[in-house]
Amino acid sequence: MPPDRYPSDLTDDQWELIEPLLPASNTGGRPEKHPRREIVNAILYVVRSGCPWRYLPTDLPPWQTVYWYFQQWEQTGVTDRLLAELRIKARHQAGRDDEPSAGVIDSQSVKGADTVGRDSRGYDAGKKVNGRKRFIITDTTGLLITVAVMAASWQDRDGAKTALLSAYLTTPIRYVFADQGFAGRLVDWARETLRTTLEIVRKPADQRGFSVISRRWVVERTLAWLTACRRLARDYERKPAVSEAMIRWAAIAGMARRLTRGKSATRQQRYVLDQPTY
C-alpha cells in the first residue's frame, strides 16, 4: 500500500493501535479479499472527505464491501470498544486514571440534508436550524465518551437524558459540567435517578463578546474537532444511529493521531505580508 496515499489514511503506528481491537477474521471459510487496514482507511476517507459511499476512489475496496463492514462492526459494538480502549490509552499517556470521574456535556444542532428522514429531524427554534441535534459527553480533556443524535426539536434538558444515562451505565462518571441550557429539572433528574451531580457553569454576568468559559470550552473544542470532518459538517444519514457511528469514527481517528503524534499539537505559524507601497 503506498504510504500517505490520502491524508485520512492510517499511519503504521495508528494501525498498530487499532488492529488488535478489531474482531478476528472468520476461520474455515473463504479468506477475506481486502485487508482490514484498507477497510478502515475507506471508512475514514468517507468521514473526513464527506463523499457518499458510492463515490469511494477505485483504489480503495468496493463501497459495498466497506459499507458491509461498517454496518457489521457497528452492530457488534466495535466502535464502542475502539473508543473506550483508545480513550484509556490517551488518558494513560497524559498521566491520568484510566477512567474519568467527571465529564462535560454539550449539544450541537446541525442542518439535515434531504436524506434525513422526516421522523428523525426537527427544527431548533433557538439556533434556527432544521435538522438534528447531537449530544456529546467528553472527559475533562475533551475525549469523547458517548454521543446521542436526535431531532433538533428536542430541548437540551430532555435530549441530554439519553447521553447522561449512557455515560452512567458505561463509566464511573458521577459529576458532569454543563451550560445553562441544561439547567432546571434535568439537574434534579440526574441527581435523583442517576445519582449524578450536574453542575451548571454560567458565564459571568458582566461578560461582553467572546470569552473562554471554564470547563465548557473543552467540549466545545471537541465539537469543533468533529465538525472538521466534512461528513459531520451537516447530517446526511438516514438513521440517527449511523450519525452516531460516524461521530465515533471521527473521534477514533482523532485519538489515534493524539496517541501517535508524540508531542503537543502546534498551530501553523501565521505569516503577515508587508503592505505594498506606491
Accessible surface in RSA format (square Angstrom, percent):
REM  Atomic radii and reference values for relative SASA: ProtOr
REM  Chains: A
REM  Algorithm: Lee & Richards
REM  Probe-radius: 1.40
REM  Slices: 20
REM RES _ NUM      All-atoms   Total-Side   Main-Chain    Non-polar    All polar
REM                ABS   REL    ABS   REL    ABS   REL    ABS   REL    ABS   REL
RES MET A   1   110.40  57.2  33.04  21.9  77.36 184.2  40.70  34.6  69.69  92.3
RES PRO A   2    79.08  57.6  71.43  65.1   7.65  27.8  77.65  64.1   1.43   8.9
RES PRO A   3   117.51  85.6  97.97  89.3  19.54  71.0 105.29  86.9  12.22  76.0
RES ASP A   4   123.04  86.2  95.84  95.4  27.20  64.3  29.54  69.5  93.50  93.3
RES ARG A   5    50.10  21.0  21.29  10.9  28.81  68.6  23.33  31.9  26.77  16.2
RES TYR A   6    44.06  20.6  42.45  24.1   1.61   4.2  32.69  24.6  11.37  14.0
RES PRO A   7   144.28 105.2 104.37  95.1  39.92 145.1 117.58  97.1  26.71 166.0
RES SER A   8    21.00  17.7   5.73   7.7  15.27  35.2  13.63  29.0   7.37  10.3
RES ASP A   9    14.93  10.5   4.13   4.1  10.79  25.5   3.59   8.5  11.34  11.3
RES LEU A  10     7.31   4.1   2.60   1.9   4.71  11.8   2.68   1.9   4.62  12.4
RES THR A  11    60.10  42.7  53.68  54.4   6.43  15.3  58.10  78.0   2.00   3.0
RES ASP A  12    93.69  65.6  88.44  88.0   5.25  12.4  29.54  69.5  64.15  64.0
RES ASP A  13    82.10  57.5  78.84  78.5   3.26   7.7  12.85  30.2  69.25  69.1
RES GLN A  14    17.88  10.0  17.88  13.1   0.00   0.0   0.01   0.0  17.87  13.6
RES TRP A  15    28.97  11.6  28.97  14.0   0.00   0.0  17.11   9.1  11.86  19.2
RES GLU A  16   117.12  67.2 105.00  79.4  12.12  28.9  38.12  73.7  79.01  64.5
RES LEU A  17    37.34  20.8  33.62  24.1   3.71   9.3  35.69  25.1   1.65   4.4
RES ILE A  18     0.36   0.2   0.36   0.3   0.00   0.0   0.36   0.3   0.00   0.0
RES GLU A  19    92.24  53.0  86.24  65.2   6.00  14.3  19.39  37.5  72.84  59.5
RES PRO A  20   101.11  73.7  64.26  58.6  36.84 133.9  76.15  62.9  24.96 155.1
RES LEU A  21    38.23  21.3  29.01  20.8   9.22  23.2  32.98  23.2   5.25  14.1
RES LEU A  22    16.72   9.3   2.90   2.1  13.82  34.7   3.25   2.3  13.47  36.2
RES PRO A  23    48.10  35.1  35.30  32.2  12.80  46.5  46.15  38.1   1.95  12.1
RES ALA A  24    94.45  86.8  63.59  98.1  30.85  70.2  73.92 104.1  20.52  54.4
RES SER A  25    55.73  47.1  43.31  57.8  12.42  28.6  24.37  51.9  31.36  43.9
RES ASN A  26   137.20  94.6 114.45 110.6  22.76  54.8  32.11  77.3 105.09 101.6
RES THR A  27   133.17  94.7 102.62 104.0  30.55  72.8  74.10  99.5  59.07  89.3
RES GLY A  28    90.84 112.0   0.00   N/A  90.84 112.0  44.25 121.4  46.59 104.3
RES GLY A  29    56.44  69.6   0.00   N/A  56.44  69.6  36.07  99.0  20.37  45.6
RES ARG A  30   226.46  95.1 191.95  97.9  34.51  82.2  75.15 102.7 151.31  91.7
RES PRO A  31   111.08  81.0  95.49  87.0  15.59  56.7 105.36  87.0   5.72  35.5
RES GLU A  32    69.02  39.6  36.70  27.8  32.32  77.0  31.77  61.5  37.25  30.4
RES LYS A  33   180.15  87.9 144.79  88.8  35.36  84.2  95.11  85.6  85.04  90.6
RES HIS A  34    40.22  22.0  36.90  25.6   3.32   8.5  22.82  23.5  17.41  20.3
RES PRO A  35    83.83  61.1  71.09  64.8  12.74  46.3  83.04  68.6   0.79   4.9
RES ARG A  36    36.61  15.4  32.16  16.4   4.45  10.6  19.99  27.3  16.63  10.1
RES ARG A  37    43.05  18.1  42.47  21.6   0.59   1.4  14.74  20.1  28.31  17.2
RES GLU A  38    21.51  12.3  21.51  16.3   0.00   0.0  10.66  20.6  10.85   8.9
RES ILE A  39     0.06   0.0   0.06   0.0   0.00   0.0   0.06   0.0   0.00   0.0
RES VAL A  40     0.02   0.0   0.02   0.0   0.00   0.0   0.02   0.0   0.00   0.0
RES ASN A  41     0.00   0.0   0.00   0.0   0.00   0.0   0.00   0.0   0.00   0.0
RES ALA A  42     0.00   0.0   0.00   0.0   0.00   0.0   0.00   0.0   0.00   0.0
RES ILE A  43     0.02   0.0   0.02   0.0   0.00   0.0   0.02   0.0   0.00   0.0
RES LEU A  44     6.69   3.7   5.79   4.1   0.90   2.3   5.95   4.2   0.74   2.0
RES TYR A  45    43.03  20.1  42.87  24.4   0.16   0.4  10.56   7.9  32.47  40.0
RES VAL A  46     0.00   0.0   0.00   0.0   0.00   0.0   0.00   0.0   0.00   0.0
RES VAL A  47     2.42   1.6   2.42   2.2   0.00   0.0   2.42   2.1   0.00   0.0
RES ARG A  48   108.81  45.7 107.81  55.0   1.00   2.4  31.37  42.9  77.44  46.9
RES SER A  49    42.27  35.7  23.83  31.8  18.44  42.5  29.81  63.5  12.46  17.5
RES GLY A  50    21.30  26.3   0.00   N/A  21.30  26.3   3.99  11.0  17.31  38.8
RES CYS A  51    23.00  17.4  17.57  19.6   5.42  12.7  23.00  58.3   0.00   0.0
RES PRO A  52    65.72  47.9  63.23  57.6   2.49   9.0  65.62  54.2   0.10   0.6
RES TRP A  53    23.70   9.5  21.71  10.5   1.98   4.7  19.02  10.1   4.67   7.6
RES ARG A  54   168.42  70.7 145.38  74.1  23.04  54.9  45.12  61.7 123.30  74.7
RES TYR A  55   157.82  73.7 136.42  77.6  21.40  55.7  94.34  70.9  63.48  78.3
RES LEU A  56    17.63   9.8   2.60   1.9  15.03  37.8   2.60   1.8  15.03  40.4
RES PRO A  57    31.98  23.3  19.18  17.5  12.81  46.6  30.39  25.1   1.60   9.9
RES THR A  58   143.83 102.3 111.91 113.5  31.92  76.1  86.45 116.1  57.38  86.7
RES ASP A  59    73.05  51.2  49.29  49.1  23.76  56.2  44.86 105.6  28.19  28.1
RES LEU A  60     8.70   4.8   0.12   0.1   8.58  21.6   1.52   1.1   7.18  19.3
RES PRO A  61     7.59   5.5   3.25   3.0   4.34  15.8   6.05   5.0   1.54   9.6
RES PRO A  62    65.98  48.1  54.26  49.5  11.72  42.6  65.98  54.5   0.00   0.0
RES TRP A  63    65.08  26.1  62.31  30.2   2.77   6.5  50.82  27.1  14.26  23.1
RES GLN A  64   105.32  58.9  97.20  71.0   8.12  19.3  48.26 102.7  57.05  43.3
RES THR A  65    39.36  28.0  34.31  34.8   5.06  12.0  18.84  25.3  20.52  31.0
RES VAL A  66     0.00   0.0   0.00   0.0   0.00   0.0   0.00   0.0   0.00   0.0
RES TYR A  67    61.48  28.7  61.48  35.0   0.00   0.0  36.65  27.5  24.83  30.6
RES TRP A  68   132.16  53.0 130.42  63.1   1.75   4.1 110.95  59.2  21.22  34.4
RES TYR A  69    22.57  10.5  22.57  12.8   0.00   0.0  10.80   8.1  11.76  14.5
RES PHE A  70     4.17   2.1   3.39   2.1   0.77   2.0   3.45   2.1   0.72   2.1
RES GLN A  71    70.62  39.5  67.98  49.7   2.64   6.3  10.86  23.1  59.76  45.3
RES GLN A  72    62.21  34.8  62.10  45.4   0.11   0.3   8.50  18.1  53.70  40.7
RES TRP A  73     8.46   3.4   8.46   4.1   0.00   0.0   4.02   2.1   4.44   7.2
RES GLU A  74    41.84  24.0  30.91  23.4  10.93  26.0  21.86  42.3  19.98  16.3
RES GLN A  75   137.28  76.8  97.19  71.0  40.09  95.5  44.26  94.2  93.02  70.6
RES THR A  76    81.97  58.3  63.01  63.9  18.96  45.2  70.03  94.1  11.94  18.0
RES GLY A  77    18.68  23.0   0.00   N/A  18.68  23.0  17.19  47.2   1.49   3.3
RES VAL A  78     0.03   0.0   0.03   0.0   0.00   0.0   0.03   0.0   0.00   0.0
RES THR A  79     0.57   0.4   0.57   0.6   0.00   0.0   0.34   0.5   0.23   0.4
RES ASP A  80    76.90  53.9  71.24  70.9   5.66  13.4  27.63  65.0  49.27  49.1
RES ARG A  81   110.93  46.6 106.86  54.5   4.07   9.7  65.04  88.9  45.89  27.8
RES LEU A  82     0.00   0.0   0.00   0.0   0.00   0.0   0.00   0.0   0.00   0.0
RES LEU A  83     4.82   2.7   4.82   3.4   0.00   0.0   4.82   3.4   0.00   0.0
RES ALA A  84    32.79  30.1  32.60  50.3   0.19   0.4  32.60  45.9   0.19   0.5
RES GLU A  85    69.99  40.2  69.98  52.9   0.01   0.0   8.75  16.9  61.24  50.0
RES LEU A  86     0.00   0.0   0.00   0.0   0.00   0.0   0.00   0.0   0.00   0.0
RES ARG A  87    11.10   4.7  11.10   5.7   0.00   0.0   0.00   0.0  11.10   6.7
RES ILE A  88    43.25  24.6  43.25  32.2   0.00   0.0  43.25  31.1   0.00   0.0
RES LYS A  89    85.38  41.7  79.26  48.6   6.12  14.6  31.33  28.2  54.06  57.6
RES ALA A  90     3.35   3.1   0.00   0.0   3.35   7.6   0.01   0.0   3.35   8.9
RES ARG A  91    14.05   5.9  12.87   6.6   1.17   2.8   1.37   1.9  12.67   7.7
RES HIS A  92   130.18  71.2 121.70  84.6   8.48  21.7  79.60  82.0  50.59  58.9
RES GLN A  93   104.69  58.5  70.76  51.7  33.93  80.8  41.23  87.8  63.46  48.1
RES ALA A  94    67.87  62.4  30.70  47.4  37.17  84.5  43.79  61.7  24.09  63.8
RES GLY A  95    71.20  87.8   0.00   N/A  71.20  87.8  36.45 100.0  34.74  77.8
RES ARG A  96   106.77  44.8  93.00  47.4  13.77  32.8  21.02  28.7  85.75  52.0
RES ASP A  97   113.35  79.4 104.40 103.9   8.95  21.2  24.91  58.6  88.44  88.2
RES ASP A  98    70.81  49.6  65.85  65.5   4.96  11.7  15.17  35.7  55.64  55.5
RES GLU A  99    67.10  38.5  56.42  42.7  10.68  25.4  35.12  67.9  31.98  26.1
RES PRO A 100     2.38   1.7   1.87   1.7   0.51   1.8   2.36   1.9   0.02   0.1
RES SER A 101    85.62  72.4  76.94 102.7   8.68  20.0  43.64  92.9  41.98  58.8
RES ALA A 102    21.05  19.4  18.80  29.0   2.25   5.1  18.80  26.5   2.25   6.0
RES GLY A 103     0.00   0.0   0.00   N/A   0.00   0.0   0.00   0.0   0.00   0.0
RES VAL A 104     0.58   0.4   0.58   0.5   0.00   0.0   0.58   0.5   0.00   0.0
RES ILE A 105     1.91   1.1   0.08   0.1   1.83   4.4   0.08   0.1   1.83   5.0
RES ASP A 106    14.40  10.1  14.40  14.3   0.00   0.0   1.80   4.2  12.60  12.6
RES SER A 107    14.12  11.9   6.38   8.5   7.74  17.8   0.00   0.0  14.12  19.8
RES GLN A 108    35.81  20.0  33.68  24.6   2.13   5.1  15.04  32.0  20.77  15.8
RES SER A 109    18.81  15.9   1.25   1.7  17.56  40.5   0.45   1.0  18.36  25.7
RES VAL A 110    10.95   7.2   6.92   6.3   4.03   9.7  10.95   9.5   0.00   0.0
RES LYS A 111   125.97  61.5 123.41  75.7   2.56   6.1  65.82  59.2  60.16  64.1
RES GLY A 112     7.75   9.6   0.00   N/A   7.75   9.6   0.00   0.0   7.75  17.4
RES ALA A 113    10.79   9.9   8.15  12.6   2.64   6.0  10.79  15.2   0.00   0.0
RES ASP A 114   135.57  95.0 101.44 101.0  34.14  80.7  49.12 115.6  86.45  86.2
RES THR A 115    57.84  41.1  57.23  58.0   0.61   1.4  57.84  77.7   0.00   0.0
RES VAL A 116     5.83   3.8   0.00   0.0   5.83  14.0   0.00   0.0   5.83  15.8
RES GLY A 117     8.42  10.4   0.00   N/A   8.42  10.4   8.42  23.1   0.00   0.0
RES ARG A 118   218.95  91.9 202.22 103.1  16.74  39.9  78.17 106.8 140.79  85.3
RES ASP A 119   140.98  98.8  96.78  96.3  44.20 104.5  52.51 123.6  88.48  88.2
RES SER A 120    14.09  11.9  10.21  13.6   3.89   9.0  13.77  29.3   0.33   0.5
RES ARG A 121    62.79  26.4  48.01  24.5  14.79  35.2  21.56  29.5  41.23  25.0
RES GLY A 122    13.70  16.9   0.00   N/A  13.70  16.9  13.70  37.6   0.00   0.0
RES TYR A 123   115.39  53.9 102.84  58.5  12.54  32.6  80.88  60.8  34.51  42.5
RES ASP A 124    18.37  12.9  15.17  15.1   3.19   7.6   3.30   7.8  15.07  15.0
RES ALA A 125    73.26  67.4  60.58  93.5  12.68  28.8  61.04  86.0  12.21  32.4
RES GLY A 126    68.96  85.0   0.00   N/A  68.96  85.0  40.25 110.5  28.70  64.3
RES LYS A 127   129.49  63.2 108.83  66.8  20.67  49.2  81.38  73.2  48.11  51.2
RES LYS A 128   153.33  74.8 133.46  81.9  19.87  47.3  93.24  83.9  60.09  64.0
RES VAL A 129    20.10  13.2  19.02  17.2   1.08   2.6  20.10  17.5   0.00   0.0
RES ASN A 130    78.31  54.0  72.49  70.0   5.83  14.0  20.55  49.5  57.77  55.8
RES GLY A 131     0.00   0.0   0.00   N/A   0.00   0.0   0.00   0.0   0.00   0.0
RES ARG A 132     0.00   0.0   0.00   0.0   0.00   0.0   0.00   0.0   0.00   0.0
RES LYS A 133    14.57   7.1  14.57   8.9   0.00   0.0   1.59   1.4  12.98  13.8
RES ARG A 134     5.33   2.2   5.33   2.7   0.00   0.0   1.68   2.3   3.65   2.2
RES PHE A 135     0.00   0.0   0.00   0.0   0.00   0.0   0.00   0.0   0.00   0.0
RES ILE A 136     0.38   0.2   0.38   0.3   0.00   0.0   0.38   0.3   0.00   0.0
RES ILE A 137     0.00   0.0   0.00   0.0   0.00   0.0   0.00   0.0   0.00   0.0
RES THR A 138     0.00   0.0   0.00   0.0   0.00   0.0   0.00   0.0   0.00   0.0
RES ASP A 139     0.00   0.0   0.00   0.0   0.00   0.0   0.00   0.0   0.00   0.0
RES THR A 140    32.50  23.1  20.59  20.9  11.91  28.4  11.69  15.7  20.81  31.5
RES THR A 141    23.92  17.0  17.71  18.0   6.21  14.8  22.48  30.2   1.44   2.2
RES GLY A 142     2.26   2.8   0.00   N/A   2.26   2.8   0.00   0.0   2.26   5.1
RES LEU A 143     7.73   4.3   7.22   5.2   0.51   1.3   7.73   5.4   0.00   0.0
RES LEU A 144     2.25   1.3   0.47   0.3   1.77   4.5   0.47   0.3   1.77   4.8
RES ILE A 145    13.39   7.6   0.42   0.3  12.97  31.3   0.42   0.3  12.97  35.2
RES THR A 146    13.50   9.6   9.16   9.3   4.34  10.4   6.59   8.8   6.91  10.5
RES VAL A 147    10.97   7.2   0.40   0.4  10.57  25.5   0.40   0.3  10.57  28.7
RES ALA A 148     4.08   3.8   3.93   6.1   0.15   0.3   4.08   5.8   0.00   0.0
RES VAL A 149     8.66   5.7   0.00   0.0   8.66  20.9   0.00   0.0   8.66  23.5
RES MET A 150    25.42  13.2  22.91  15.2   2.52   6.0  25.39  21.6   0.03   0.0
RES ALA A 151    12.48  11.5  10.50  16.2   1.98   4.5  10.50  14.8   1.98   5.2
RES ALA A 152     1.19   1.1   0.00   0.0   1.19   2.7   0.00   0.0   1.19   3.1
RES SER A 153    61.11  51.6  43.35  57.9  17.76  40.9  28.35  60.4  32.76  45.9
RES TRP A 154   120.15  48.2 113.33  54.9   6.82  16.0 100.82  53.8  19.33  31.4
RES GLN A 155    95.91  53.6  93.34  68.2   2.57   6.1  18.46  39.3  77.45  58.7
RES ASP A 156    28.11  19.7  24.82  24.7   3.28   7.8   5.01  11.8  23.10  23.0
RES ARG A 157    81.24  34.1  80.51  41.0   0.73   1.7   5.73   7.8  75.51  45.8
RES ASP A 158    41.51  29.1  37.12  36.9   4.39  10.4  11.69  27.5  29.81  29.7
RES GLY A 159     0.41   0.5   0.00   N/A   0.41   0.5   0.41   1.1   0.00   0.0
RES ALA A 160     0.00   0.0   0.00   0.0   0.00   0.0   0.00   0.0   0.00   0.0
RES LYS A 161    65.82  32.1  65.12  40.0   0.70   1.7  27.76  25.0  38.06  40.5
RES THR A 162    75.94  54.0  70.24  71.2   5.71  13.6  47.75  64.1  28.20  42.6
RES ALA A 163     0.33   0.3   0.00   0.0   0.33   0.7   0.33   0.5   0.00   0.0
RES LEU A 164     4.16   2.3   1.76   1.3   2.40   6.0   1.76   1.2   2.40   6.4
RES LEU A 165    77.56  43.2  77.56  55.5   0.00   0.0  77.56  54.5   0.00   0.0
RES SER A 166    38.07  32.2  33.04  44.1   5.03  11.6  20.18  43.0  17.89  25.1
RES ALA A 167     2.34   2.1   2.34   3.6   0.00   0.0   2.34   3.3   0.00   0.0
RES TYR A 168    42.85  20.0  36.95  21.0   5.90  15.4  21.92  16.5  20.93  25.8
RES LEU A 169   125.86  70.1  91.58  65.5  34.28  86.2  94.56  66.4  31.30  84.2
RES THR A 170    96.34  68.5  64.70  65.6  31.65  75.4  69.28  93.0  27.07  40.9
RES THR A 171     9.78   7.0   1.22   1.2   8.56  20.4   5.83   7.8   3.95   6.0
RES PRO A 172    69.20  50.4  55.77  50.8  13.42  48.8  60.84  50.2   8.36  51.9
RES ILE A 173     2.75   1.6   1.06   0.8   1.69   4.1   1.06   0.8   1.69   4.6
RES ARG A 174    87.33  36.7  83.44  42.5   3.89   9.3  43.26  59.1  44.07  26.7
RES TYR A 175    81.96  38.3  81.96  46.6   0.00   0.0  59.26  44.5  22.70  28.0
RES VAL A 176     1.43   0.9   1.43   1.3   0.00   0.0   1.43   1.2   0.00   0.0
RES PHE A 177    18.45   9.2  18.45  11.4   0.00   0.0  18.45  11.2   0.00   0.0
RES ALA A 178     0.00   0.0   0.00   0.0   0.00   0.0   0.00   0.0   0.00   0.0
RES ASP A 179    25.08  17.6  24.77  24.6   0.31   0.7   4.87  11.5  20.21  20.2
RES GLN A 180    84.39  47.2  72.73  53.2  11.66  27.8  21.55  45.9  62.84  47.7
RES GLY A 181    38.31  47.2   0.00   N/A  38.31  47.2  28.03  76.9  10.28  23.0
RES PHE A 182     0.03   0.0   0.03   0.0   0.00   0.0   0.03   0.0   0.00   0.0
RES ALA A 183    26.31  24.2  16.81  25.9   9.50  21.6  17.13  24.1   9.18  24.3
RES GLY A 184    48.15  59.4   0.00   N/A  48.15  59.4  38.29 105.1   9.85  22.1
RES ARG A 185   140.09  58.8 131.07  66.8   9.02  21.5  62.70  85.7  77.39  46.9
RES LEU A 186     0.20   0.1   0.13   0.1   0.06   0.2   0.20   0.1   0.00   0.0
RES VAL A 187    35.16  23.1  35.04  31.7   0.12   0.3  35.04  30.4   0.12   0.3
RES ASP A 188    62.19  43.6  62.19  61.9   0.00   0.0  13.13  30.9  49.06  48.9
RES TRP A 189    58.20  23.4  53.82  26.1   4.37  10.3  42.17  22.5  16.03  26.0
RES ALA A 190     0.02   0.0   0.02   0.0   0.00   0.0   0.02   0.0   0.00   0.0
RES ARG A 191   123.04  51.7 117.25  59.8   5.79  13.8  60.96  83.3  62.08  37.6
RES GLU A 192   128.80  73.9  96.37  72.9  32.43  77.2  40.57  78.5  88.23  72.0
RES THR A 193    74.27  52.8  53.24  54.0  21.03  50.1  43.61  58.6  30.66  46.3
RES LEU A 194     3.83   2.1   3.83   2.7   0.00   0.0   3.83   2.7   0.00   0.0
RES ARG A 195   170.00  71.4 150.62  76.8  19.38  46.1  67.95  92.9 102.05  61.8
RES THR A 196     4.29   3.0   3.65   3.7   0.64   1.5   3.49   4.7   0.79   1.2
RES THR A 197    66.90  47.6  64.35  65.2   2.55   6.1  32.98  44.3  33.93  51.3
RES LEU A 198     6.58   3.7   0.00   0.0   6.58  16.5   0.00   0.0   6.58  17.7
RES GLU A 199    66.11  38.0  61.37  46.4   4.73  11.3  24.99  48.3  41.12  33.6
RES ILE A 200    33.00  18.8  12.63   9.4  20.37  49.1  12.63   9.1  20.37  55.3
RES VAL A 201    20.16  13.3  16.40  14.8   3.75   9.0  20.16  17.5   0.00   0.0
RES ARG A 202   142.43  59.8 122.72  62.6  19.71  46.9  49.89  68.2  92.53  56.1
RES LYS A 203   103.10  50.3  91.76  56.3  11.34  27.0  37.14  33.4  65.96  70.3
RES PRO A 204    75.30  54.9  62.31  56.8  12.99  47.2  73.57  60.7   1.74  10.8
RES ALA A 205   106.89  98.3  69.25 106.9  37.64  85.6  80.49 113.3  26.41  70.0
RES ASP A 206   117.14  82.1  99.17  98.7  17.97  42.5  44.62 105.0  72.52  72.3
RES GLN A 207    36.64  20.5  18.13  13.3  18.50  44.1  14.55  31.0  22.09  16.8
RES ARG A 208   195.02  81.9 167.18  85.2  27.84  66.3  82.10 112.2 112.92  68.4
RES GLY A 209    65.65  81.0   0.00   N/A  65.65  81.0  43.04 118.1  22.61  50.6
RES PHE A 210   183.18  91.6 145.33  90.0  37.85  98.5 151.23  91.7  31.95  91.4
RES SER A 211    54.33  45.9  43.48  58.0  10.86  25.0  17.92  38.2  36.41  51.0
RES VAL A 212    96.95  63.8  71.88  65.1  25.08  60.4  74.34  64.6  22.62  61.3
RES ILE A 213    26.06  14.8  20.80  15.5   5.26  12.7  23.87  17.2   2.19   5.9
RES SER A 214    76.82  64.9  64.98  86.7  11.84  27.3  46.56  99.1  30.26  42.4
RES ARG A 215   103.98  43.7 100.73  51.4   3.25   7.7  14.96  20.4  89.03  54.0
RES ARG A 216    30.61  12.9  30.61  15.6   0.00   0.0   3.41   4.7  27.20  16.5
RES TRP A 217   101.99  40.9  99.94  48.4   2.05   4.8  82.97  44.2  19.02  30.9
RES VAL A 218     9.32   6.1   9.32   8.4   0.00   0.0   9.32   8.1   0.00   0.0
RES VAL A 219     1.14   0.7   1.14   1.0   0.00   0.0   1.14   1.0   0.00   0.0
RES GLU A 220    76.32  43.8  68.96  52.2   7.36  17.5  29.51  57.1  46.81  38.2
RES ARG A 221    79.50  33.4  72.88  37.2   6.62  15.8  39.00  53.3  40.50  24.5
RES THR A 222     5.09   3.6   5.09   5.2   0.00   0.0   5.09   6.8   0.00   0.0
RES LEU A 223    13.04   7.3  13.02   9.3   0.02   0.0  13.04   9.2   0.00   0.0
RES ALA A 224    61.81  56.8  47.60  73.5  14.20  32.3  53.77  75.7   8.03  21.3
RES TRP A 225   117.41  47.1 106.88  51.7  10.52  24.7  87.12  46.5  30.29  49.1
RES LEU A 226     9.54   5.3   8.75   6.3   0.79   2.0   9.54   6.7   0.00   0.0
RES THR A 227    38.94  27.7  26.71  27.1  12.23  29.2  14.27  19.2  24.68  37.3
RES ALA A 228    56.69  52.1  37.53  57.9  19.15  43.6  49.55  69.8   7.13  18.9
RES CYS A 229    13.76  10.4  13.76  15.3   0.00   0.0   0.00   0.0  13.76  14.8
RES ARG A 230   163.86  68.8 159.75  81.4   4.12   9.8  36.88  50.4 126.99  77.0
RES ARG A 231    20.38   8.6  18.37   9.4   2.00   4.8   0.37   0.5  20.01  12.1
RES LEU A 232     4.43   2.5   4.43   3.2   0.00   0.0   4.43   3.1   0.00   0.0
RES ALA A 233    61.95  57.0  39.65  61.2  22.29  50.7  41.27  58.1  20.68  54.8
RES ARG A 234    89.55  37.6  89.44  45.6   0.11   0.3  16.82  23.0  72.73  44.1
RES ASP A 235     2.63   1.8   0.75   0.7   1.88   4.4   2.57   6.1   0.05   0.1
RES TYR A 236    81.79  38.2  75.24  42.8   6.55  17.0  45.81  34.4  35.98  44.4
RES GLU A 237    11.87   6.8  10.61   8.0   1.25   3.0   4.02   7.8   7.85   6.4
RES ARG A 238   149.24  62.7 139.25  71.0   9.99  23.8  58.68  80.2  90.55  54.9
RES LYS A 239   132.12  64.5 131.90  80.9   0.22   0.5  74.60  67.1  57.52  61.3
RES PRO A 240    36.77  26.8  36.77  33.5   0.00   0.0  36.77  30.4   0.00   0.0
RES ALA A 241    58.43  53.7  54.90  84.7   3.53   8.0  56.16  79.1   2.27   6.0
RES VAL A 242    30.46  20.0  29.53  26.7   0.93   2.3  30.44  26.5   0.02   0.1
RES SER A 243     3.62   3.1   3.05   4.1   0.58   1.3   3.62   7.7   0.01   0.0
RES GLU A 244    35.47  20.4  35.47  26.8   0.00   0.0   0.00   0.0  35.47  29.0
RES ALA A 245     0.03   0.0   0.03   0.1   0.00   0.0   0.03   0.0   0.00   0.0
RES MET A 246     0.37   0.2   0.37   0.2   0.00   0.0   0.37   0.3   0.00   0.0
RES ILE A 247     1.23   0.7   1.23   0.9   0.00   0.0   1.23   0.9   0.00   0.0
RES ARG A 248    22.88   9.6  22.88  11.7   0.00   0.0   1.58   2.2  21.29  12.9
RES TRP A 249     0.96   0.4   0.96   0.5   0.00   0.0   0.17   0.1   0.79   1.3
RES ALA A 250     7.48   6.9   0.67   1.0   6.82  15.5   1.50   2.1   5.99  15.9
RES ALA A 251    10.79   9.9   3.90   6.0   6.89  15.7   9.89  13.9   0.90   2.4
RES ILE A 252     0.17   0.1   0.17   0.1   0.00   0.0   0.17   0.1   0.00   0.0
RES ALA A 253    15.49  14.2  14.35  22.1   1.14   2.6  14.97  21.1   0.53   1.4
RES GLY A 254    24.54  30.3   0.00   N/A  24.54  30.3  18.42  50.6   6.12  13.7
RES MET A 255     6.01   3.1   4.35   2.9   1.66   4.0   5.21   4.4   0.80   1.1
RES ALA A 256     0.02   0.0   0.02   0.0   0.00   0.0   0.02   0.0   0.00   0.0
RES ARG A 257   125.69  52.8 123.87  63.1   1.82   4.3  49.71  67.9  75.97  46.0
RES ARG A 258    57.95  24.3  53.54  27.3   4.42  10.5  18.74  25.6  39.21  23.8
RES LEU A 259    21.54  12.0   8.83   6.3  12.71  32.0   8.83   6.2  12.71  34.2
RES THR A 260    41.97  29.8  13.22  13.4  28.75  68.5  15.90  21.4  26.07  39.4
RES ARG A 261   104.31  43.8  77.78  39.7  26.53  63.2  41.74  57.0  62.57  37.9
RES GLY A 262    73.55  90.7   0.00   N/A  73.55  90.7  39.85 109.4  33.70  75.5
RES LYS A 263   154.59  75.4 136.01  83.5  18.58  44.2  92.08  82.9  62.51  66.6
RES SER A 264    92.07  77.8  78.16 104.3  13.91  32.0  42.73  91.0  49.33  69.1
RES ALA A 265    73.79  67.8  45.81  70.7  27.97  63.6  49.16  69.2  24.62  65.2
RES THR A 266   118.63  84.4  88.18  89.4  30.45  72.6  63.99  85.9  54.64  82.6
RES ARG A 267   230.07  96.6 195.02  99.4  35.05  83.5  80.47 110.0 149.60  90.7
RES GLN A 268   160.86  90.0 135.94  99.3  24.92  59.3  54.10 115.1 106.76  81.0
RES GLN A 269   125.86  70.4 108.65  79.4  17.20  41.0  40.41  86.0  85.45  64.8
RES ARG A 270   208.65  87.6 183.21  93.4  25.44  60.6  63.53  86.8 145.12  88.0
RES TYR A 271   164.44  76.8 137.51  78.2  26.93  70.1 104.04  78.2  60.40  74.5
RES VAL A 272   125.47  82.6  96.69  87.5  28.78  69.4  99.46  86.4  26.01  70.5
RES LEU A 273   149.81  83.4 140.11 100.2   9.70  24.4 141.94  99.7   7.87  21.2
RES ASP A 274   139.49  97.7 113.65 113.1  25.83  61.1  39.08  92.0 100.41 100.1
RES GLN A 275   150.80  84.3 135.02  98.7  15.78  37.6  59.45 126.6  91.35  69.3
RES PRO A 276    87.15  63.5  63.59  58.0  23.56  85.6  74.31  61.4  12.84  79.8
RES THR A 277   132.31  94.1 103.82 105.2  28.49  67.9  76.35 102.6  55.96  84.6
RES TYR A 278   241.38 112.7 160.92  91.6  80.46 209.4 162.89 122.4  78.49  96.8
END  Absolute sums over single chains surface
CHAIN  1 A    15913.2      12812.1       3101.1       8392.6       7520.6
END  Absolute sums over all chains
TOTAL         15913.2      12812.1       3101.1       8392.6       7520.6
